[in-house]
Amino acid sequence: MEKKTGTTTVGIKLKDGVVLAADTQASLDHMVETLNIKKILPITDRIAITTAGSVGDLQALARMLEAEAKYYQFTWGKPMTAKAMANLLSNILNESKWFPYMVQIIIGGYVEEPTLASLDPLGGLIFDNYTTTGSGSPFAIAILEDGYKEDMNIEDARELAIRAVRTAGKRDVYTGERKIQVITITKEGMKEEFVEFKE
């Protein structure tokens, strides 16, 4: 039986970088299988992806993108941008539409500029300032809509992303609220942390 996340993931783009956040609970049918799964995977030291959906599908796509990024760096002598990687991922998903990867993906990075995009299982690609995916996304997007400001700083965006995921976890049974994975990407690099709540 396949492990599925049934999750909430959030992405926020700012002038100084990108913030990605997700809960760490994975479910198997109606059972919580683990509270410690990573739903945000670094692809390079400047680009990461999140997923709602099949863990195995995301892991396969992540390995593919890592290989493509290394090949691009070797061939052209410079890193692939997040925008280029988002377009590549869109093409990969679209080519598999008759046997699709069961994922909703957010890709975020800062290579030449902050970039944030969401992709559906068939390769639909939308670049945006903030987005959310997964079963808890209706709750999370309301928090982002209310709290997002174009001039906010990374720390404020981090707090907003955590609040959005946690709020979704209070109402969506498939989203965990006790532990949240957060990745911030700026021109200085990528930072990963896990925020835990006792209650």
WOPE-V485144 format. One record per residue. RES is the residue in one letter. PSI is psi in whole degrees, -180 to 180 (none if undefined). OMEGA is omega in degrees with one decimal (999 if undefined). D_FIRST is the distance of its C-alpha to the first C-alpha in whole Angstrom. Layout:
res = [RES,RES]
psi = [PSI,PSI]
omega = [OMEGA,OMEGA]
d_first = [D_FIRST,D_FIRST]
This chain:
res = [M,E,K,K,T,G,T,T,T,V,G,I,K,L,K,D,G,V,V,L,A,A,D,T,Q,A,S,L,D,H,M,V,E,T,L,N,I,K,K,I,L,P,I,T,D,R,I,A,I,T,T,A,G,S,V,G,D,L,Q,A,L,A,R,M,L,E,A,E,A,K,Y,Y,Q,F,T,W,G,K,P,M,T,A,K,A,M,A,N,L,L,S,N,I,L,N,E,S,K,W,F,P,Y,M,V,Q,I,I,I,G,G,Y,V,E,E,P,T,L,A,S,L,D,P,L,G,G,L,I,F,D,N,Y,T,T,T,G,S,G,S,P,F,A,I,A,I,L,E,D,G,Y,K,E,D,M,N,I,E,D,A,R,E,L,A,I,R,A,V,R,T,A,G,K,R,D,V,Y,T,G,E,R,K,I,Q,V,I,T,I,T,K,E,G,M,K,E,E,F,V,E,F,K,E]
psi = [142,141,128,152,-41,70,-175,125,148,143,138,131,137,174,-23,-5,-159,141,130,140,148,154,172,21,134,138,154,105,-117,17,140,114,-40,154,10,40,142,122,0,121,124,136,-44,-172,1,-1,138,158,151,163,149,127,-138,124,-44,-41,-43,-44,-39,-44,-40,-43,-39,-46,-38,-44,-43,-39,-41,-41,-42,-46,-44,-42,-44,-10,19,157,148,138,161,-34,-44,-41,-37,-42,-40,-46,-39,-43,-42,-46,-41,-37,-20,19,-22,-16,72,154,131,73,151,124,140,132,132,147,170,97,-71,-29,160,136,136,132,154,147,140,174,-22,5,5,130,125,122,135,173,-29,151,166,151,167,178,-27,6,-33,-32,-42,-39,-31,-39,-43,-43,-42,-35,-16,136,138,-30,13,155,175,-42,-42,-40,-39,-47,-39,-43,-43,-45,-39,-45,-43,-40,-43,-40,-25,-22,-24,120,-19,-3,127,149,-2,-27,130,129,132,131,128,136,120,-178,-15,-19,-164,139,131,141,162,126,122,145,137,-41,none]
omega = [-173.6,175.6,178.4,-172.5,-177.6,-155.0,166.9,173.6,-174.5,173.5,178.7,177.3,178.7,178.3,-178.1,-179.1,-176.0,174.7,174.9,179.3,178.6,172.5,-174.6,-179.5,174.7,-178.3,175.9,-169.9,-177.2,-178.2,172.1,-176.7,178.5,176.4,-170.9,178.9,176.9,178.9,173.1,-177.6,173.5,176.2,171.4,177.1,-179.4,-176.7,176.3,176.3,174.2,174.3,163.2,-178.6,-174.8,178.7,-178.8,178.9,178.8,-178.0,177.5,178.8,179.7,178.4,178.8,-178.7,176.9,179.6,179.3,-179.8,178.5,178.7,178.7,179.5,-179.9,-175.5,-172.4,177.7,177.3,-177.4,173.8,178.1,178.0,178.7,178.0,-179.8,177.0,178.2,176.2,179.5,176.4,179.2,178.7,-179.0,-179.1,178.7,-178.6,-171.0,178.6,173.8,-165.3,167.0,-176.2,-175.8,162.1,-170.7,165.1,175.8,-179.6,178.6,177.1,175.4,172.6,179.7,176.6,-178.8,177.1,179.1,173.1,-179.0,175.2,-175.4,-178.9,175.4,175.0,-170.9,178.1,172.8,-175.0,177.3,175.5,-178.3,177.7,178.5,173.5,-174.6,180.0,-174.2,177.3,178.6,-177.4,-176.5,177.7,178.0,179.7,179.2,-176.8,-170.9,-174.9,173.7,-176.3,-175.7,-178.4,-179.8,-176.1,-178.1,177.5,178.7,177.1,179.8,179.2,179.9,177.6,-179.7,-179.8,179.5,-178.2,177.5,177.3,-179.6,179.1,-175.7,-179.3,-173.9,-178.3,178.9,176.7,-179.5,-175.8,-176.8,-176.9,175.6,-179.5,173.8,173.6,-179.6,177.1,178.0,175.1,-179.7,-175.6,177.8,178.3,176.4,175.2,-178.3,-177.7,178.3,-176.7,-172.1,999]
d_first = [0,4,7,9,13,15,18,22,23,27,29,33,36,39,42,42,38,34,32,28,27,23,22,19,17,13,11,8,9,12,12,14,12,15,18,19,17,19,19,22,23,26,27,30,33,34,30,27,24,22,19,17,14,11,12,11,14,16,16,17,20,21,22,23,26,27,28,30,31,33,34,36,37,38,40,41,42,41,38,36,36,33,34,34,31,30,31,30,26,27,28,25,23,25,25,22,22,21,18,18,16,14,17,20,22,25,27,30,33,36,38,41,40,38,35,32,30,27,25,23,20,23,25,28,29,31,34,35,36,33,30,26,23,20,20,23,25,27,28,29,31,33,34,34,36,39,39,39,42,43,45,43,42,39,39,40,37,35,35,35,31,30,32,30,27,28,29,26,24,27,26,22,20,17,20,21,25,25,25,25,25,28,30,33,35,38,41,41,37,34,33,30,30,28,30,29,30,31,31]
